[in-house]
Amino acid sequence: MVGQPPQGVADVDLLVLDEKANIVKSIQVKARSKGADGGWHMKAKHENLSNPRLWYVFVDMEPESPVCYIIPSAVVAKVVHLSHSIWLATPGVNGRPHGDSDMRRVRPKYQFEVPGFPHGWMEHYREDWESLLRD
């Protein structure tokens, strides 16, 4: 069963419940409809949101049929932290350093190498709804 959390619950859009109405997973949904980099907007706080019961569903609505990627929060926290750290360390336009901000991105492919997250890394999670049923 799936339900909405009470209003005001931060970082959770949906709750996955077992047959006794116990919460087994919390889901945060991120959607995108267009954009050159194919990525989703995140914030600095997502670098630290890691809980075995928290999962993200990244919805790509750009294709004719939307595609979902179901990813554990620990993986998302890691890629958000690593990719942002590497981006900060990479020179920007005319060799100038990038300025830090609260904005982060999750992308299926980055314009620089992110160890453990090669081009197409999200395909492993494509439409993997059954992962929500595993412990």
N, CA, C and O atoms as a Tinker XYZ file with bonds, in Angstrom:
   540  protein
     1  N      0.840000   -1.169000    0.000000    73     2
     2  CA     0.000000    0.000000    0.000000    64     1     3
     3  C      0.890000    1.239000    0.000000    63     2     4     5
     4  O      2.003000    1.222000    0.527000    81     3
     5  N      0.395000    2.282000   -0.583000    73     3     6
     6  CA     1.117000    3.546000   -0.624000    64     5     7
     7  C      0.180000    4.641000   -0.137000    63     6     8     9
     8  O     -0.997000    4.675000   -0.497000    81     7
     9  N      0.717000    5.533000    0.682000    73     7    10
    10  CA    -0.087000    6.635000    1.184000    64     9    11
    11  C      0.737000    7.892000    1.317000    63    10    12    13
    12  O      1.963000    7.856000    1.219000    81    11
    13  N      0.071000    8.994000    1.539000    73    11    14
    14  CA     0.753000   10.268000    1.747000    64    13    15
    15  C      1.039000   10.435000    3.235000    63    14    16    17
    16  O      0.245000   10.012000    4.075000    81    15
    17  N      2.166000   11.048000    3.557000    73    15    18
    18  CA     2.451000   11.351000    4.967000    64    17    19
    19  C      1.585000   12.518000    5.430000    63    18    20    21
    20  O      0.986000   13.210000    4.606000    81    19
    21  N      1.515000   12.739000    6.729000    73    19    22
    22  CA     0.786000   13.922000    7.203000    64    21    23
    23  C      1.414000   15.194000    6.640000    63    22    24    25
    24  O      2.614000   15.229000    6.368000    81    23
    25  N      0.609000   16.231000    6.467000    73    23    26
    26  CA     1.121000   17.501000    5.951000    64    25    27
    27  C      2.232000   18.023000    6.838000    63    26    28    29
    28  O      2.163000   17.927000    8.064000    81    27
    29  N      3.263000   18.579000    6.204000    73    27    30
    30  CA     4.365000   19.168000    6.945000    64    29    31
    31  C      5.529000   18.235000    7.186000    63    30    32    33
    32  O      6.547000   18.660000    7.730000    81    31
    33  N      5.411000   16.961000    6.794000    73    31    34
    34  CA     6.524000   16.029000    6.955000    64    33    35
    35  C      7.556000   16.351000    5.879000    63    34    36    37
    36  O      7.275000   16.262000    4.684000    81    35
    37  N      8.742000   16.724000    6.318000    73    35    38
    38  CA     9.789000   17.129000    5.378000    64    37    39
    39  C     10.439000   15.918000    4.721000    63    38    40    41
    40  O     10.557000   14.856000    5.333000    81    39
    41  N     10.853000   16.084000    3.484000    73    39    42
    42  CA    11.658000   15.121000    2.746000    64    41    43
    43  C     10.954000   13.812000    2.417000    63    42    44    45
    44  O     11.613000   12.857000    2.006000    81    43
    45  N      9.644000   13.738000    2.582000    73    43    46
    46  CA     8.901000   12.522000    2.247000    64    45    47
    47  C      7.637000   12.918000    1.487000    63    46    48    49
    48  O      6.859000   13.759000    1.936000    81    47
    49  N      7.450000   12.280000    0.307000    73    47    50
    50  CA     6.255000   12.525000   -0.492000    64    49    51
    51  C      5.253000   11.384000   -0.388000    63    50    52    53
    52  O      4.042000   11.601000   -0.432000    81    51
    53  N      5.775000   10.157000   -0.249000    73    51    54
    54  CA     4.924000    8.974000   -0.181000    64    53    55
    55  C      5.458000    8.011000    0.869000    63    54    56    57
    56  O      6.658000    7.977000    1.145000    81    55
    57  N      4.554000    7.231000    1.448000    73    55    58
    58  CA     4.926000    6.193000    2.401000    64    57    59
    59  C      4.492000    4.846000    1.836000    63    58    60    61
    60  O      3.368000    4.703000    1.355000    81    59
    61  N      5.387000    3.858000    1.895000    73    59    62
    62  CA     5.057000    2.501000    1.483000    64    61    63
    63  C      4.760000    1.730000    2.757000    63    62    64    65
    64  O      5.587000    1.665000    3.666000    81    63
    65  N      3.565000    1.143000    2.814000    73    63    66
    66  CA     3.105000    0.452000    4.016000    64    65    67
    67  C      2.978000   -1.044000    3.768000    63    66    68    69
    68  O      2.667000   -1.473000    2.656000    81    67
    69  N      3.222000   -1.843000    4.817000    73    67    70
    70  CA     2.991000   -3.281000    4.696000    64    69    71
    71  C      1.523000   -3.578000    4.983000    63    70    72    73
    72  O      0.731000   -2.662000    5.204000    81    71
    73  N      1.163000   -4.861000    4.978000    73    71    74
    74  CA    -0.251000   -5.239000    5.161000    64    73    75
    75  C     -0.808000   -4.872000    6.532000    63    74    76    77
    76  O     -2.025000   -4.863000    6.718000    81    75
    77  N      0.076000   -4.566000    7.511000    73    75    78
    78  CA    -0.370000   -4.145000    8.848000    64    77    79
    79  C     -0.265000   -2.627000    9.021000    63    78    80    81
    80  O     -0.367000   -2.112000   10.135000    81    79
    81  N     -0.065000   -1.928000    7.924000    73    79    82
    82  CA     0.045000   -0.467000    7.894000    64    81    83
    83  C      1.301000    0.054000    8.582000    63    82    84    85
    84  O      1.336000    1.202000    9.025000    81    83
    85  N      2.328000   -0.780000    8.673000    73    83    86
    86  CA     3.631000   -0.320000    9.170000    64    85    87
    87  C      4.383000    0.332000    8.011000    63    86    88    89
    88  O      4.354000   -0.169000    6.887000    81    87
    89  N      5.041000    1.426000    8.283000    73    87    90
    90  CA     5.813000    2.111000    7.242000    64    89    91
    91  C      7.080000    1.304000    6.983000    63    90    92    93
    92  O      7.875000    1.071000    7.894000    81    91
    93  N      7.262000    0.878000    5.732000    73    91    94
    94  CA     8.453000    0.117000    5.387000    64    93    95
    95  C      9.439000    0.918000    4.538000    63    94    96    97
    96  O     10.638000    0.642000    4.547000    81    95
    97  N      8.933000    1.903000    3.811000    73    95    98
    98  CA     9.796000    2.783000    3.012000    64    97    99
    99  C      9.158000    4.164000    2.940000    63    98   100   101
   100  O      7.935000    4.304000    2.980000    81    99
   101  N     10.004000    5.176000    2.834000    73    99   102
   102  CA     9.586000    6.544000    2.572000    64   101   103
   103  C     10.152000    6.921000    1.211000    63   102   104   105
   104  O     11.279000    6.556000    0.876000    81   103
   105  N      9.377000    7.641000    0.440000    73   103   106
   106  CA     9.796000    7.990000   -0.919000    64   105   107
   107  C      9.752000    9.496000   -1.117000    63   106   108   109
   108  O      8.794000   10.167000   -0.732000    81   107
   109  N     10.815000   10.012000   -1.727000    73   107   110
   110  CA    10.829000   11.401000   -2.173000    64   109   111
   111  C     10.838000   11.359000   -3.696000    63   110   112   113
   112  O     11.686000   10.701000   -4.299000    81   111
   113  N      9.900000   12.057000   -4.311000    73   111   114
   114  CA     9.778000   12.059000   -5.764000    64   113   115
   115  C     10.434000   13.317000   -6.324000    63   114   116   117
   116  O     10.203000   14.426000   -5.842000    81   115
   117  N     11.253000   13.121000   -7.346000    73   115   118
   118  CA    11.878000   14.225000   -8.072000    64   117   119
   119  C     11.517000   14.052000   -9.542000    63   118   120   121
   120  O     11.727000   12.981000  -10.112000    81   119
   121  N     10.979000   15.095000  -10.154000    73   119   122
   122  CA    10.561000   15.003000  -11.553000    64   121   123
   123  C     11.262000   16.052000  -12.396000    63   122   124   125
   124  O     11.604000   17.136000  -11.924000    81   123
   125  N     11.467000   15.702000  -13.651000    73   123   126
   126  CA    12.025000   16.633000  -14.623000    64   125   127
   127  C     11.273000   16.449000  -15.922000    63   126   128   129
   128  O     10.812000   15.352000  -16.237000    81   127
   129  N     11.150000   17.554000  -16.692000    73   127   130
   130  CA    10.460000   17.448000  -17.970000    64   129   131
   131  C     11.335000   17.837000  -19.154000    63   130   132   133
   132  O     11.057000   17.439000  -20.286000    81   131
   133  N     12.386000   18.606000  -18.908000    73   131   134
   134  CA    13.292000   18.976000  -19.999000    64   133   135
   135  C     14.570000   19.542000  -19.403000    63   134   136   137
   136  O     14.636000   19.849000  -18.213000    81   135
   137  N     15.577000   19.675000  -20.246000    73   135   138
   138  CA    16.846000   20.243000  -19.813000    64   137   139
   139  C     17.998000   19.575000  -20.528000    63   138   140   141
   140  O     17.975000   18.368000  -20.770000    81   139
   141  N     18.989000   20.346000  -20.860000    73   139   142
   142  CA    20.108000   19.854000  -21.662000    64   141   143
   143  C     20.906000   18.755000  -20.971000    63   142   144   145
   144  O     21.409000   17.854000  -21.642000    81   143
   145  N     21.037000   18.807000  -19.632000    73   143   146
   146  CA    21.894000   17.822000  -18.953000    64   145   147
   147  C     21.141000   16.572000  -18.502000    63   146   148   149
   148  O     21.761000   15.639000  -17.991000    81   147
   149  N     19.822000   16.532000  -18.677000    73   147   150
   150  CA    19.043000   15.356000  -18.307000    64   149   151
   151  C     19.002000   15.085000  -16.819000    63   150   152   153
   152  O     18.741000   13.956000  -16.404000    81   151
   153  N     19.258000   16.121000  -15.992000    73   151   154
   154  CA    19.361000   15.908000  -14.559000    64   153   155
   155  C     18.221000   16.480000  -13.741000    63   154   156   157
   156  O     17.313000   17.135000  -14.254000    81   155
   157  N     18.305000   16.206000  -12.441000    73   155   158
   158  CA    17.301000   16.640000  -11.477000    64   157   159
   159  C     17.924000   17.595000  -10.466000    63   158   160   161
   160  O     19.073000   17.411000  -10.064000    81   159
   161  N     17.178000   18.606000  -10.058000    73   159   162
   162  CA    17.632000   19.564000   -9.053000    64   161   163
   163  C     17.617000   18.929000   -7.661000    63   162   164   165
   164  O     16.663000   18.250000   -7.281000    81   163
   165  N     18.675000   19.161000   -6.926000    73   163   166
   166  CA    18.790000   18.711000   -5.542000    64   165   167
   167  C     19.341000   19.882000   -4.743000    63   166   168   169
   168  O     19.653000   20.933000   -5.303000    81   167
   169  N     19.459000   19.698000   -3.439000    73   167   170
   170  CA    20.031000   20.716000   -2.565000    64   169   171
   171  C     21.154000   20.115000   -1.740000    63   170   172   173
   172  O     21.341000   18.899000   -1.715000    81   171
   173  N     21.892000   20.971000   -1.072000    73   171   174
   174  CA    23.005000   20.513000   -0.236000    64   173   175
   175  C     22.536000   19.506000    0.813000    63   174   176   177
   176  O     23.272000   18.575000    1.140000    81   175
   177  N     21.337000   19.674000    1.340000    73   175   178
   178  CA    20.833000   18.763000    2.376000    64   177   179
   179  C     20.767000   17.315000    1.893000    63   178   180   181
   180  O     20.830000   16.392000    2.705000    81   179
   181  N     20.640000   17.106000    0.587000    73   179   182
   182  CA    20.543000   15.746000    0.053000    64   181   183
   183  C     21.855000   14.982000    0.160000    63   182   184   185
   184  O     21.871000   13.758000    0.029000    81   183
   185  N     22.953000   15.689000    0.395000    73   183   186
   186  CA    24.232000   15.012000    0.613000    64   185   187
   187  C     24.217000   14.210000    1.910000    63   186   188   189
   188  O     24.991000   13.265000    2.066000    81   187
   189  N     23.345000   14.581000    2.836000    73   187   190
   190  CA    23.313000   13.945000    4.152000    64   189   191
   191  C     22.037000   13.163000    4.431000    63   190   192   193
   192  O     21.898000   12.582000    5.508000    81   191
   193  N     21.110000   13.137000    3.493000    73   191   194
   194  CA    19.875000   12.380000    3.689000    64   193   195
   195  C     20.116000   10.933000    3.272000    63   194   196   197
   196  O     19.951000   10.578000    2.104000    81   195
   197  N     20.503000   10.113000    4.222000    73   195   198
   198  CA    20.795000    8.715000    3.946000    64   197   199
   199  C     20.153000    7.868000    5.036000    63   198   200   201
   200  O     20.550000    7.912000    6.200000    81   199
   201  N     19.160000    7.103000    4.632000    73   199   202
   202  CA    18.436000    6.254000    5.564000    64   201   203
   203  C     18.002000    5.017000    4.787000    63   202   204   205
   204  O     17.495000    5.150000    3.674000    81   203
   205  N     18.184000    3.820000    5.336000    73   203   206
   206  CA    17.816000    2.607000    4.587000    64   205   207
   207  C     16.343000    2.567000    4.176000    63   206   208   209
   208  O     15.979000    1.846000    3.246000    81   207
   209  N     15.501000    3.332000    4.858000    73   207   210
   210  CA    14.080000    3.326000    4.515000    64   209   211
   211  C     13.687000    4.475000    3.580000    63   210   212   213
   212  O     12.551000    4.525000    3.107000    81   211
   213  N     14.619000    5.397000    3.311000    73   211   214
   214  CA    14.325000    6.520000    2.414000    64   213   215
   215  C     14.848000    6.216000    1.015000    63   214   216   217
   216  O     16.018000    5.885000    0.827000    81   215
   217  N     13.960000    6.335000    0.049000    73   215   218
   218  CA    14.291000    6.096000   -1.354000    64   217   219
   219  C     13.829000    7.289000   -2.182000    63   218   220   221
   220  O     12.935000    8.034000   -1.782000    81   219
   221  N     14.455000    7.453000   -3.343000    73   219   222
   222  CA    14.055000    8.491000   -4.293000    64   221   223
   223  C     13.476000    7.826000   -5.537000    63   222   224   225
   224  O     13.938000    6.769000   -5.969000    81   223
   225  N     12.475000    8.453000   -6.092000    73   223   226
   226  CA    11.985000    8.074000   -7.406000    64   225   227
   227  C     12.211000    9.287000   -8.303000    63   226   228   229
   228  O     11.542000   10.313000   -8.172000    81   227
   229  N     13.170000    9.146000   -9.217000    73   227   230
   230  CA    13.474000   10.196000  -10.181000    64   229   231
   231  C     12.635000    9.920000  -11.429000    63   230   232   233
   232  O     12.806000    8.895000  -12.089000    81   231
   233  N     11.735000   10.838000  -11.741000    73   231   234
   234  CA    10.827000   10.666000  -12.868000    64   233   235
   235  C     11.307000   11.551000  -14.011000    63   234   236   237
   236  O     11.445000   12.765000  -13.864000    81   235
   237  N     11.560000   10.916000  -15.156000    73   235   238
   238  CA    11.958000   11.641000  -16.360000    64   237   239
   239  C     10.742000   11.685000  -17.280000    63   238   240   241
   240  O     10.356000   10.673000  -17.866000    81   239
   241  N     10.148000   12.861000  -17.398000    73   239   242
   242  CA     8.942000   13.015000  -18.200000    64   241   243
   243  C      9.252000   13.530000  -19.607000    63   242   244   245
   244  O      8.336000   13.836000  -20.371000    81   243
   245  N     10.527000   13.627000  -19.948000    73   243   246
   246  CA    10.888000   14.111000  -21.281000    64   245   247
   247  C     10.569000   13.084000  -22.374000    63   246   248   249
   248  O     10.072000   13.466000  -23.434000    81   247
   249  N     10.841000   11.786000  -22.147000    73   247   250
   250  CA    10.466000   10.820000  -23.197000    64   249   251
   251  C      8.948000   10.744000  -23.367000    63   250   252   253
   252  O      8.193000   11.186000  -22.501000    81   251
   253  N      8.513000   10.181000  -24.489000    73   251   254
   254  CA     7.076000   10.045000  -24.740000    64   253   255
   255  C      6.388000    9.277000  -23.609000    63   254   256   257
   256  O      5.300000    9.649000  -23.169000    81   255
   257  N      7.032000    8.204000  -23.143000    73   255   258
   258  CA     6.548000    7.457000  -21.975000    64   257   259
   259  C      7.494000    7.756000  -20.820000    63   258   260   261
   260  O      8.684000    7.455000  -20.916000    81   259
   261  N      6.996000    8.346000  -19.723000    73   259   262
   262  CA     7.875000    8.682000  -18.600000    64   261   263
   263  C      8.643000    7.468000  -18.085000    63   262   264   265
   264  O      8.162000    6.336000  -18.139000    81   263
   265  N      9.846000    7.734000  -17.585000    73   263   266
   266  CA    10.729000    6.697000  -17.050000    64   265   267
   267  C     11.022000    7.031000  -15.594000    63   266   268   269
   268  O     11.234000    8.192000  -15.246000    81   267
   269  N     11.033000    6.001000  -14.743000    73   267   270
   270  CA    11.330000    6.196000  -13.320000    64   269   271
   271  C     12.595000    5.440000  -12.936000    63   270   272   273
   272  O     12.840000    4.330000  -13.407000    81   271
   273  N     13.388000    6.059000  -12.077000    73   271   274
   274  CA    14.585000    5.456000  -11.509000    64   273   275
   275  C     14.380000    5.419000   -9.999000    63   274   276   277
   276  O     14.189000    6.460000   -9.371000    81   275
   277  N     14.419000    4.225000   -9.417000    73   275   278
   278  CA    14.139000    4.041000   -7.998000    64   277   279
   279  C     15.472000    3.779000   -7.309000    63   278   280   281
   280  O     16.062000    2.712000   -7.478000    81   279
   281  N     15.955000    4.768000   -6.520000    73   279   282
   282  CA    17.328000    4.743000   -6.013000    64   281   283
   283  C     17.349000    4.953000   -4.500000    63   282   284   285
   284  O     16.691000    5.861000   -3.993000    81   283
   285  N     18.106000    4.112000   -3.770000    73   283   286
   286  CA    18.224000    4.288000   -2.312000    64   285   287
   287  C     18.881000    5.621000   -1.962000    63   286   288   289
   288  O     19.734000    6.118000   -2.698000    81   287
   289  N     18.479000    6.183000   -0.846000    73   287   290
   290  CA    19.008000    7.493000   -0.448000    64   289   291
   291  C     20.512000    7.485000   -0.208000    63   290   292   293
   292  O     21.168000    8.502000   -0.434000    81   291
   293  N     21.075000    6.374000    0.239000    73   291   294
   294  CA    22.525000    6.324000    0.454000    64   293   295
   295  C     23.277000    6.523000   -0.857000    63   294   296   297
   296  O     24.314000    7.186000   -0.881000    81   295
   297  N     22.767000    5.960000   -1.938000    73   295   298
   298  CA    23.392000    6.123000   -3.263000    64   297   299
   299  C     23.249000    7.567000   -3.721000    63   298   300   301
   300  O     24.201000    8.158000   -4.230000    81   299
   301  N     22.070000    8.131000   -3.542000    73   299   302
   302  CA    21.834000    9.522000   -3.946000    64   301   303
   303  C     22.733000   10.467000   -3.147000    63   302   304   305
   304  O     23.348000   11.366000   -3.721000    81   303
   305  N     22.814000   10.275000   -1.840000    73   303   306
   306  CA    23.660000   11.131000   -1.006000    64   305   307
   307  C     25.112000   11.074000   -1.482000    63   306   308   309
   308  O     25.797000   12.095000   -1.541000    81   307
   309  N     25.566000    9.883000   -1.815000    73   307   310
   310  CA    26.959000    9.715000   -2.262000    64   309   311
   311  C     27.218000   10.417000   -3.591000    63   310   312   313
   312  O     28.206000   11.139000   -3.726000    81   311
   313  N     26.338000   10.212000   -4.576000    73   311   314
   314  CA    26.570000   10.833000   -5.882000    64   313   315
   315  C     26.405000   12.351000   -5.807000    63   314   316   317
   316  O     27.127000   13.080000   -6.488000    81   315
   317  N     25.480000   12.831000   -5.003000    73   315   318
   318  CA    25.302000   14.285000   -4.864000    64   317   319
   319  C     26.555000   14.893000   -4.242000    63   318   320   321
   320  O     27.043000   15.922000   -4.710000    81   319
   321  N     27.075000   14.267000   -3.194000    73   319   322
   322  CA    28.275000   14.785000   -2.524000    64   321   323
   323  C     29.500000   14.717000   -3.441000    63   322   324   325
   324  O     30.208000   15.708000   -3.620000    81   323
   325  N     29.739000   13.538000   -4.017000    73   323   326
   326  CA    30.926000   13.370000   -4.873000    64   325   327
   327  C     30.902000   14.298000   -6.081000    63   326   328   329
   328  O     31.884000   14.985000   -6.362000    81   327
   329  N     29.775000   14.317000   -6.796000    73   327   330
   330  CA    29.722000   15.121000   -8.021000    64   329   331
   331  C     29.877000   16.606000   -7.716000    63   330   332   333
   332  O     30.525000   17.331000   -8.471000    81   331
   333  N     29.288000   17.061000   -6.618000    73   331   334
   334  CA    29.416000   18.479000   -6.280000    64   333   335
   335  C     30.847000   18.815000   -5.864000    63   334   336   337
   336  O     31.371000   19.863000   -6.242000    81   335
   337  N     31.475000   17.942000   -5.097000    73   335   338
   338  CA    32.872000   18.167000   -4.680000    64   337   339
   339  C     33.798000   18.234000   -5.886000    63   338   340   341
   340  O     34.686000   19.084000   -5.953000    81   339
   341  N     33.583000   17.330000   -6.837000    73   339   342
   342  CA    34.427000   17.319000   -8.047000    64   341   343
   343  C     34.163000   18.562000   -8.880000    63   342   344   345
   344  O     35.096000   19.174000   -9.400000    81   343
   345  N     32.892000   18.937000   -9.010000    73   343   346
   346  CA    32.558000   20.147000   -9.762000    64   345   347
   347  C     33.216000   21.378000   -9.139000    63   346   348   349
   348  O     33.751000   22.225000   -9.854000    81   347
   349  N     33.179000   21.478000   -7.811000    73   347   350
   350  CA    33.819000   22.624000   -7.138000    64   349   351
   351  C     35.324000   22.669000   -7.397000    63   350   352   353
   352  O     35.904000   23.748000   -7.524000    81   351
   353  N     35.952000   21.501000   -7.476000    73   351   354
   354  CA    37.405000   21.425000   -7.670000    64   353   355
   355  C     37.818000   21.601000   -9.134000    63   354   356   357
   356  O     39.001000   21.764000   -9.431000    81   355
   357  N     36.847000   21.570000  -10.042000    73   355   358
   358  CA    37.126000   21.702000  -11.468000    64   357   359
   359  C     37.023000   23.172000  -11.867000    63   358   360   361
   360  O     36.034000   23.831000  -11.547000    81   359
   361  N     38.036000   23.693000  -12.563000    73   359   362
   362  CA    37.964000   25.097000  -12.980000    64   361   363
   363  C     36.778000   25.363000  -13.902000    63   362   364   365
   364  O     36.402000   24.520000  -14.718000    81   363
   365  N     36.204000   26.537000  -13.756000    73   363   366
   366  CA    35.074000   26.947000  -14.582000    64   365   367
   367  C     35.547000   27.746000  -15.782000    63   366   368   369
   368  O     36.654000   27.542000  -16.279000    81   367
   369  N     34.704000   28.652000  -16.240000    73   367   370
   370  CA    35.006000   29.489000  -17.403000    64   369   371
   371  C     36.281000   30.289000  -17.152000    63   370   372   373
   372  O     36.454000   30.886000  -16.089000    81   371
   373  N     37.169000   30.293000  -18.143000    73   371   374
   374  CA    38.453000   31.006000  -18.068000    64   373   375
   375  C     39.286000   30.592000  -16.858000    63   374   376   377
   376  O     40.077000   31.381000  -16.341000    81   375
   377  N     39.105000   29.351000  -16.410000    73   375   378
   378  CA    39.914000   28.830000  -15.301000    64   377   379
   379  C     39.511000   29.322000  -13.927000    63   378   380   381
   380  O     40.181000   29.024000  -12.938000    81   379
   381  N     38.421000   30.074000  -13.856000    73   379   382
   382  CA    37.971000   30.586000  -12.555000    64   381   383
   383  C     37.336000   29.469000  -11.738000    63   382   384   385
   384  O     36.722000   28.560000  -12.297000    81   383
   385  N     37.481000   29.534000  -10.407000    73   383   386
   386  CA    36.859000   28.502000   -9.568000    64   385   387
   387  C     35.335000   28.640000   -9.566000    63   386   388   389
   388  O     34.794000   29.740000   -9.683000    81   387
   389  N     34.660000   27.497000   -9.428000    73   387   390
   390  CA    33.206000   27.518000   -9.285000    64   389   391
   391  C     32.864000   28.032000   -7.895000    63   390   392   393
   392  O     33.570000   27.743000   -6.930000    81   391
   393  N     31.790000   28.788000   -7.794000    73   391   394
   394  CA    31.316000   29.260000   -6.502000    64   393   395
   395  C     30.341000   28.257000   -5.906000    63   394   396   397
   396  O     29.505000   27.702000   -6.619000    81   395
   397  N     30.441000   28.024000   -4.618000    73   395   398
   398  CA    29.563000   27.071000   -3.948000    64   397   399
   399  C     28.168000   27.674000   -3.780000    63   398   400   401
   400  O     28.014000   28.888000   -3.649000    81   399
   401  N     27.174000   26.818000   -3.788000    73   399   402
   402  CA    25.786000   27.234000   -3.549000    64   401   403
   403  C     25.043000   26.044000   -2.959000    63   402   404   405
   404  O     25.622000   24.976000   -2.760000    81   403
   405  N     23.778000   26.230000   -2.684000    73   403   406
   406  CA    22.936000   25.165000   -2.142000    64   405   407
   407  C     22.490000   24.186000   -3.234000    63   406   408   409
   408  O     22.031000   23.086000   -2.927000    81   407
   409  N     22.620000   24.576000   -4.490000    73   407   410
   410  CA    22.140000   23.750000   -5.599000    64   409   411
   411  C     23.073000   22.584000   -5.898000    63   410   412   413
   412  O     24.296000   22.717000   -5.868000    81   411
   413  N     22.460000   21.437000   -6.187000    73   411   414
   414  CA    23.180000   20.232000   -6.592000    64   413   415
   415  C     22.393000   19.618000   -7.755000    63   414   416   417
   416  O     21.258000   20.014000   -8.021000    81   415
   417  N     23.009000   18.640000   -8.450000    73   415   418
   418  CA    22.340000   17.962000   -9.562000    64   417   419
   419  C     22.592000   16.462000   -9.472000    63   418   420   421
   420  O     23.688000   16.027000   -9.118000    81   419
   421  N     21.580000   15.686000   -9.791000    73   419   422
   422  CA    21.730000   14.252000  -10.048000    64   421   423
   423  C     21.544000   14.102000  -11.541000    63   422   424   425
   424  O     20.539000   14.536000  -12.104000    81   423
   425  N     22.538000   13.473000  -12.186000    73   423   426
   426  CA    22.511000   13.331000  -13.642000    64   425   427
   427  C     22.815000   11.894000  -14.039000    63   426   428   429
   428  O     23.561000   11.204000  -13.344000    81   427
   429  N     22.249000   11.440000  -15.142000    73   427   430
   430  CA    22.581000   10.098000  -15.621000    64   429   431
   431  C     24.009000   10.022000  -16.169000    63   430   432   433
   432  O     24.613000    8.951000  -16.222000    81   431
   433  N     24.530000   11.180000  -16.575000    73   431   434
   434  CA    25.943000   11.238000  -16.986000    64   433   435
   435  C     26.452000   12.649000  -16.700000    63   434   436   437
   436  O     25.807000   13.651000  -17.010000    81   435
   437  N     27.630000   12.679000  -16.098000    73   435   438
   438  CA    28.260000   13.956000  -15.748000    64   437   439
   439  C     29.282000   14.316000  -16.810000    63   438   440   441
   440  O     29.774000   13.444000  -17.526000    81   439
   441  N     29.599000   15.592000  -16.913000    73   439   442
   442  CA    30.588000   16.030000  -17.904000    64   441   443
   443  C     32.015000   15.801000  -17.423000    63   442   444   445
   444  O     32.970000   16.135000  -18.123000    81   443
   445  N     32.160000   15.233000  -16.229000    73   443   446
   446  CA    33.460000   14.887000  -15.655000    64   445   447
   447  C     33.303000   13.524000  -14.989000    63   446   448   449
   448  O     32.185000   13.071000  -14.744000    81   447
   449  N     34.421000   12.877000  -14.698000    73   447   450
   450  CA    34.371000   11.549000  -14.094000    64   449   451
   451  C     33.975000   11.634000  -12.620000    63   450   452   453
   452  O     34.546000   12.414000  -11.857000    81   451
   453  N     32.996000   10.826000  -12.234000    73   451   454
   454  CA    32.591000   10.692000  -10.838000    64   453   455
   455  C     32.806000    9.222000  -10.484000    63   454   456   457
   456  O     32.046000    8.366000  -10.938000    81   455
   457  N     33.829000    8.912000   -9.679000    73   455   458
   458  CA    34.137000    7.514000   -9.369000    64   457   459
   459  C     32.919000    6.755000   -8.831000    63   458   460   461
   460  O     32.244000    7.199000   -7.902000    81   459
   461  N     32.664000    5.602000   -9.446000    73   459   462
   462  CA    31.531000    4.778000   -9.048000    64   461   463
   463  C     30.226000    5.123000   -9.749000    63   462   464   465
   464  O     29.226000    4.423000   -9.590000    81   463
   465  N     30.237000    6.211000  -10.532000    73   463   466
   466  CA    29.022000    6.668000  -11.213000    64   465   467
   467  C     29.336000    6.985000  -12.676000    63   466   468   469
   468  O     29.305000    8.146000  -13.084000    81   467
   469  N     29.643000    5.937000  -13.474000    73   467   470
   470  CA    29.977000    6.162000  -14.890000    64   469   471
   471  C     28.738000    6.582000  -15.686000    63   470   472   473
   472  O     27.615000    6.515000  -15.187000    81   471
   473  N     28.960000    7.015000  -16.929000    73   471   474
   474  CA    27.832000    7.377000  -17.804000    64   473   475
   475  C     26.828000    6.228000  -17.814000    63   474   476   477
   476  O     27.199000    5.068000  -17.996000    81   475
   477  N     25.566000    6.558000  -17.618000    73   475   478
   478  CA    24.516000    5.551000  -17.637000    64   477   479
   479  C     24.307000    4.823000  -16.319000    63   478   480   481
   480  O     23.570000    3.838000  -16.275000    81   479
   481  N     24.939000    5.284000  -15.243000    73   479   482
   482  CA    24.845000    4.590000  -13.946000    64   481   483
   483  C     23.405000    4.436000  -13.466000    63   482   484   485
   484  O     23.104000    3.484000  -12.746000    81   483
   485  N     22.515000    5.340000  -13.840000    73   483   486
   486  CA    21.132000    5.280000  -13.365000    64   485   487
   487  C     20.332000    4.145000  -14.011000    63   486   488   489
   488  O     19.299000    3.739000  -13.479000    81   487
   489  N     20.796000    3.635000  -15.144000    73   487   490
   490  CA    20.075000    2.558000  -15.829000    64   489   491
   491  C     19.876000    1.337000  -14.932000    63   490   492   493
   492  O     18.890000    0.614000  -15.070000    81   491
   493  N     20.803000    1.114000  -14.025000    73   491   494
   494  CA    20.701000   -0.010000  -13.074000    64   493   495
   495  C     19.407000    0.090000  -12.246000    63   494   496   497
   496  O     18.878000   -0.926000  -11.795000    81   495
   497  N     18.909000    1.300000  -12.053000    73   495   498
   498  CA    17.737000    1.561000  -11.211000    64   497   499
   499  C     16.456000    1.809000  -12.011000    63   498   500   501
   500  O     15.398000    2.068000  -11.436000    81   499
   501  N     16.558000    1.729000  -13.310000    73   499   502
   502  CA    15.420000    2.038000  -14.192000    64   501   503
   503  C     14.246000    1.094000  -13.932000    63   502   504   505
   504  O     14.364000   -0.124000  -14.064000    81   503
   505  N     13.105000    1.692000  -13.555000    73   503   506
   506  CA    11.855000    0.953000  -13.327000    64   505   507
   507  C     12.016000   -0.218000  -12.355000    63   506   508   509
   508  O     11.288000   -1.205000  -12.454000    81   507
   509  N     12.949000   -0.120000  -11.432000    73   507   510
   510  CA    13.198000   -1.198000  -10.462000    64   509   511
   511  C     12.288000   -1.052000   -9.241000    63   510   512   513
   512  O     12.770000   -0.879000   -8.122000    81   511
   513  N     11.001000   -1.122000   -9.454000    73   511   514
   514  CA    10.025000   -0.957000   -8.380000    64   513   515
   515  C     10.151000   -2.048000   -7.329000    63   514   516   517
   516  O      9.851000   -1.823000   -6.156000    81   515
   517  N     10.590000   -3.221000   -7.743000    73   515   518
   518  CA    10.720000   -4.338000   -6.789000    64   517   519
   519  C     11.776000   -4.067000   -5.723000    63   518   520   521
   520  O     11.756000   -4.686000   -4.660000    81   519
   521  N     12.689000   -3.154000   -5.997000    73   519   522
   522  CA    13.712000   -2.838000   -4.993000    64   521   523
   523  C     13.068000   -2.279000   -3.720000    63   522   524   525
   524  O     13.646000   -2.388000   -2.638000    81   523
   525  N     11.900000   -1.693000   -3.839000    73   523   526
   526  CA    11.208000   -1.157000   -2.672000    64   525   527
   527  C     10.694000   -2.277000   -1.753000    63   526   528   529
   528  O     10.408000   -2.041000   -0.579000    81   527
   529  N     10.582000   -3.470000   -2.285000    73   527   530
   530  CA    10.101000   -4.598000   -1.503000    64   529   531
   531  C     11.227000   -5.349000   -0.807000    63   530   532   533
   532  O     10.986000   -6.150000    0.096000    81   531
   533  N     12.454000   -5.087000   -1.231000    73   531   534
   534  CA    13.610000   -5.763000   -0.615000    64   533   535
   535  C     14.032000   -5.025000    0.648000    63   534   536   537
   536  O     13.802000   -3.823000    0.786000    81   535
   537  N     14.649000   -5.754000    1.561000    73   535   538
   538  CA    15.168000   -5.128000    2.792000    64   537   539
   539  C     16.549000   -4.576000    2.586000    63   538   540
   540  O     17.135000   -4.017000    3.513000    81   539
